[in-house]
Amino acid sequence: MMLTSLFLMLFCTFPHQSLQDTVSGAGTYCHQLTELLEDCACDVETIQEFNNKKLFPKVQELLKNDYFRYYKVNLKKPCPFWTDNSHCGLRDCAVKPCEPNGVPAGIRSESFKYTKDANTISPHERECETAEKLGAVNKSLSEETKQAVLDWNRHDDSTDNFCEIDDEQSPDAEYVDLLLNPERYTGYKGREAWKIWNSIYDENCFKPNSVRRPLNPLFPGSGDEGGTFQSWLQDLCLEKRSFYRTISGLHTSINIHLSARYLLQDTWYERKWGHNITEFKQRFDAQITTGEGPRRLQNLYFLYLLELRALAKALPFFERSAFQLYTGNEAVDTRNKNILLEILSLAKSFPSHFDEHSLFAGEKKESENLKEEFRLHFKNISRIMDCIGCFKCRLWGKLQVQGLGTALKILFSEKQINSLSDSGPAQRFHLTRQDIVALLNAFGRISTSVWELQNFTELLKSAH
């Protein structure tokens, strides 16, 4: 039996078969996880086959390498939206940063540099280079004016970004080894966690206060009576509906990770992590979630297609001879670039890509305003990540939101990417090392979620 058919059998009730015969022991019908996804010309089975057999193993191989395992992040930034923010005291919420000398020297150099020559420029030489460029404009520029020019340049960069980026030069920014701080269940839950998601959905997903999300624990009894929520969602324009589905897909992916790496046993002699079927069913079983679970899973596939398309479109940027995944180890760097290009070429070969040209395709002025609104809403979500009380959740939240923001930046920079020269600097379009690390790790998380669905399907089958 193909995986899609099996998954539908396990998580959807059909007229001739109740969930009592399969998973949860109930007998009503579910909103089916249909093979053809909404707003995309693709089906679930094609994605699963492509990801699990072709792409997932290569992505995991790449992410184990030094270039992608070290991520610089500021976990000490205060929440910009409310002051009653408390920090999680559970030990699994903690993040262990790297020791100063524990990160390869090539990675510790400035993250927007890609080549060995660029990374060997000393800080003093770089300061002189900046001063010379500023002085060439006007020898009499004051220090305040020079700083203003630098600020203008940063502002120009920020207008292309979908995320609030951490200042890497801040003394509070530290490198974290992602392999030693994996995303998994930490025990962070309840009102504090839901406050984060409510702020994301209710204040940033173009949703009026009169429409409540289904199954919101902060508003008991706010179920989807009469299909109010789904009716509202379907009436949205494609761009705003896509925004919601993207955020829902990210939420779904995170929930799959937490269910797949759950603390199953915690004793003085052993801590065991693994798949928690009950937790997974609680979040995605069609019967338990009154049909909401399959919709969430559809949104995961929607997000997968969006990020996959971004990888495919980024290929011209990464295949330039001037670009290197620089760590200081030339042989490893060359090998990693080859693996990356293989992944991006595979992404490009996918037969049914997400069509970003269908977004913002209306009247020019209106489309530009909508795109800017889209960007600012997403940027606001990136700022909400600094309100997460669990530091490990904050780490992975910031990384995955930055990765998704980088994907969106790529999708809407087609002309700039296609005009890049092979050997010169990427002036009209550039990605920092932080962007690249976040982009690939974020896709790695989505790819892992799709792969974990197969594991949960097999576990559910064997359990019944």
N, C-alpha and C positions, 0 to 999 in steps of 0.2 A: 504494500500500500504506500503511495507517495506521501511525503511528509505533510503537504497541505491538506490532503483528504483526512489524514489521521488527526491533524490538529483541529480541523473543523468538527470531526466526530467527537473529540474530547471536550471541546469548549463551546460547542453550539448544539442546541436541541433541535432536531428535525421533527416534522409531524409524526414520523413513524418510530421515533426513538427518543426517549427522555433521558435527561441527565442522570436519572436514577440508575440507568443501565450503563452509564459511563463514569462520571466523576463524582458529582456532588450529592446525588440522591434526591434531587428535586425533579419537577416535571413540567416546567413551563418552557416557552420558546425564547430563544435569544436572538439578538441582532447578530446575524452571521458575519464572520470574518470572511467576506467574499473574496474570491480569487482575484477579481479585477478591482484595483484600488481606486478610490475616489480622487479626482483631480490629477490623476496620473494614468498614462497609457501603459500600465504594467500590471503584472499579477504577482501574488505572493510567492508562488512556487518558483518562478523564474529568479526572484531575488534570493530565496533560500538556497537554491542550487548554485547560483553564481557565488554567493558569499561563502557558504560553508565549505565548498569544494575547491574554490579557486583563490578567493581574495583573503579570507580570514587567516589562513596559515602564514601567508607572506607578510601581512600586516603585523601579526604577532612577532614574527622573526625580526622585523625592522624595529619595533618598539622596545626590544630588549637591549638595543645598542645605546652607547653613552649619549649620543647626540639627542636622542628622544627621551631618555629616562630622567634627565635633569631639567627641572622647570623652576624658574625664578619667580617667586610670588611674595607679595606682602600680605600676610595673614593678620597684621595688627592694625589695619585701617579701621577707623571707627565707622559704625553704621551711620549713613547720612540721612536716614529717614525717621528713626525713633531712638530715644535715649534709654528706654528700659530694656536694653538688649543684654541678656545674660549669656555667659559662656558655659558650655557643657563641661561637667566635671568628670565624666566617664573616661576611663583610661583609653578606650578605643577611639575616642574623639580627638586624641592628641596627635600631633604631627611632629616627627623628629627631623629637623633640618639637617643639611649636610655640614660637616666640618669645613672650614675655609679651604683646607688643602685636599679635601675629599672629592673635588670636582676637577676634571681635566682642565689644564691651563687654557687650551684652545676654546673651551666653552665659557670660561670665566671672562674672556675678552668680550668687547662690545657685541651685542647680539645681532646688529644689523650688518655686520661684516661677514663675508662668506669665504674669502680666500685666505691662504696663508700669508700672502704679502700684506693684505689689509689688516690682519690681526697682529702683525709684528710692528705696526706703527705704535710708537710710544704715546702715552697720554699727553706728554709735553708737545710732541710733534703735531698731534691732532689739535691741540689748543692753538698752536701757531698757525696751522692750516686754516682754522676757522677765523682767526684774527685777520689773516691775509685776505681771505675772501670778503670779509666785512670791510676791511680797509680799502679794498679795490673799488668799492662803491663810493666811499667818501672818507678821506683821511681824517676829517675832523669830527667823525661820529663820536658822540659821547658814550660812556659805558652804558648809560640807561638806554640809549637808542640801539646800541648793539644787542642788548638783552631783549629789547622789543622786537628786533628783527628775528632773533632766535625764537621768541614766543610766537611770532607770526607764522614761522615755518612749522612749528608744532601744531598751530591751529589749522594750517592747511592740511597737515597729515590727519588731524582728528576729524576733519569733515568727511574723510573717506572711511573712517572706522565705524564699526557697529558696536564697539565695546569701549568701556572706560578702562584704559590700560594702566596697569601699575607702573609707577615710576621705578625703573630698575636701578636707578642710582640712589634711591632712598636707603638709609641705613637699616630700615626695617625689612627690606626685601632680602629674602634668603633663598638659596637653592634647596630644592627638595628632591630626593630620589623617589620617583613615582613607583618603582618596583618594591621599595621598602615601606611605602605608605599606600598600600592598595585600596581601591574603593571597595568597601564592603559594609555590612550592617554594623553600626556603632552603638545602637541603643538610643540615638537621638530621635525623639519622636514627640507626639503630643501637640499641645497648643503652640509651642514655640516653632516647631517645624512647619505646622500648617499655617502659621502667620506668614511665613516666607512665601509659601505657594499661593496663599490668598492675595498677597500683595502683587505677585507676578500676574496671576490670572485676572483678578478683579480690577486692578488699576492700570494694567499695561496691555491687555489683550482686546482692546476696543469694545469691552463689554459694559453695558449699562448696569447700574446697581439693581435694577428691577429684575434682572435675569440671574438666577442662581445656578452655579455649577451643580451637577448631580453628585450625591454622596459626599458633600462637604461636611466634615465632622464638626466644624465650628458653627454650623447652622443646621442643627438637627431638624429633620422633617423637610429639608429643602430638596427633596428628590425631584426628578424630572417629570412631575405630573403634567399630563397633557402634551408632553413633548415640547414644552416651552423652550428649553435650552437648545435642542436640536433644530427646532424651527428657526430660532434666532440665528444659529450658526449657518444654516443653509441659505439664509437670506442675506448674509454678508457678501460683499464683493470678494472675488477670488483672492486678492492680495491679503485682506484681513482674515479671511478663512484660513489661508495658508499660514499666516502668522500664528494663529491659535493652534493649528495642527502641528506646527513645528515645535512650539513650546510643550504641547501635550506629548509629542513623540519623545522629547528629551526627558520629561517627567516619567514616562513609561520605561524608557531605557534605564534610568536610575533605579526605579523600583525592581526591575528584573535583576540588576546587579546585586541589590541588597538581598533579594530572595535567593540568589544563586550562591552568595558568600555570606551565609547567615551563621551566627554563633550558635551551634547546635549543642555544644557541651563546654562547660566552664568549671573545671575543678582545679584543685591545687596542683595536680600532676599533669593535666592535659587541657588544652583548648582546641576544640574541633570546629572547623568551619565547613559548610557544605550547603547543598540545596535544601531549602525548606519548602516542601510542596504546599503545606497549609498556608504559608505566607503568600505564595504565588497565587493560589486559588482565591485567597481573600482579596487580592488586587485585580485579578483578571478573569475569574470564573464568571461566565455569562449569567448564571443563576444568582449567584451571590451579589453581583454588581448590577443586577437588573438590566443587563444588556450593555452596560457601559464598558466592561472589560474588553470585548472585541473591538470596540471603537478605539480604545486606547492603543491596542496592538496595531490597528490599521495606521494610526498616526506615527507609530515607530517606523513602519515601512516607508511612510511618506518622508520622514526625516532622513532615513537611509538614502533614499533616492536623491534628495536635495544635496546631501554632503557628497555622495558619490559623483554627482554631476560637477560639483565644485572641484573635486580632485581631477577629473578629466579635463576641465577647462584650465587648470593650473599647469598642465604639462609643459607648455611652451616656456613658462617662467623657470621651471626646474631643469629642463633639458639644455639650457644655455651652457656653453663651455665655461663661462665665468662663474657659474654657481657651483659651490661645493658645500657639503655637509661637514664643515670643518671642526675637527676636535684636536688636531695636531698629529694624528696617526694617519699618514697618507694612504696606506694600504687599506685600512678599515674604512676611511672616508670614501675612497673610490668604490669599494664594495657596497657601502650603504647607499651611495647615489645610484648605483646600478639596480639595487633592490627597489629603491624608491621609484625609479623610472619604470621598472617592470610593473609595479603596483599601479602607477598612474596610467600606463598603457593598457593594463587590464581594465581599469575603470573606464577608459575611453571606449573600449571594445564592447561594453555592456549594450545590449540591443535596444533597450526601451528607456532612454534617459528622461529624467525630469525636464520639462520644457520651461526654462526660466523666461523665455521670450513672451510667454503668455501673461506674465506679471508686468504691471505698469505699462500696458500697451495702449492705453486710451489717449485722450487729448493730452498734448505735451505738458502744458502747465499744470493741469490737474494731476497727471501721472507723477510729475516731479514733486509736487506737494505731498502726494500720498507716499512716495518713496522716502521722502525726508521724515515724514511722520512715522513710517515703518522703522527707519533707522534710529530715530530718537527713542521710540518705545523700547526697542531692543537694547539700546545703550543704557536705558534706565534699569532694565532687568540685570545688566551686568553690575550695576552699582548695588543692587539688592543683595548680591552675593556676599558683600561685606557685612551683612546683617545676620548671617548664619552663625548660630552659636557653637556648633560643632566644627572644630578646626579642620578635621579631615574632610567633612562634608563641604566646608568652605573651599578647601583646596581643589577638590574635584569639581565643585560647582563653577568656580572661577575658570578652571582650565577648559571645561566643556563648553561654557558659554563663550569664552574667547575663541575656541575652535569653531563653534558654530558662527560666530560673528565674522571670523576670517573667511569661512565658506561663503557667507553672504557677500562679503566684499569682493571675493573672486567672481561670483556669479554676475555681479553688476559692473565688472571692470573688463569686459571682453575686448573692447577696442584698445585699451591701454596694454593689456597682456599681449595681444596679437601684434602690437607695434614695437615690442621689445627687440633690441639688437642682441645678437648672439654673444658678443664679447664685452660690450660696454656696460656701464652701470644701469640699473633699472631705475630710471628717474621718475617716469610717469606712473609706475606701479612698483611697489616693493612690499616685501614681507620681512618682518624681523625674525630672528631665530625663535623668539617667544611665539610669534604667530604660527610658525611652521611646526614647532613642537605641539602647540595646542591643537592645530588643525588635524595632524595625524593621530594624536592621542584621542581626540574627540571622536574621530571616525572609528578608531579602534574600539572605543566603548560601544558605539552603535553596532558595529560589526559583531562584537562579542554578544550583545543582546540578541541579535538574530540567531547566532550560533547557540546561545543558551536556550532559546525556545525549542530547539530540537532536543536538547537534553531533558528539559521539563516534559516534553511530549512523551519521550521514552519512559521517564520515571512514572508519569501518570498512567501510561499503558500497563506497565509492570505491576503497579499498585492495585489495579482493578482487573 
